[in-house]
């Protein structure tokens, strides 16, 4: 079975392009890769970044340079963000399995719990 790559996961950009897009030195991107914040696709020795990689790098840069979060903090934030996205997907799947009436009631309760009324 062939796995299709989602558009946002498709490796598109060279490191030089991403560094210009994000206005950082390519060495900064390499450092973020060493830290494990991003894992670009590699073809031979060239790094290719996807749209999702660029978004993640942009978040890392925003956290570190604009908000002063250290690398350990960035790591925690990225991991928590990943867990939150996983939980959101799981809730969406569960909602699809519920009957319409039960789903509306459940959504109402969730909004009340999180103060979204």
Secondary structure, DSSP 8 states (H G I E B T S, - for coil): ------GGGS--EEHHHHHHHHTS-HHHHHHHHHHTS---EEETTEEEE-HHHHHHHHHHHIIIIIT---HHHHHHHHHHHHHHHHHHHHHHHHHHHS-HHHHHHHHHHHHHHTT--
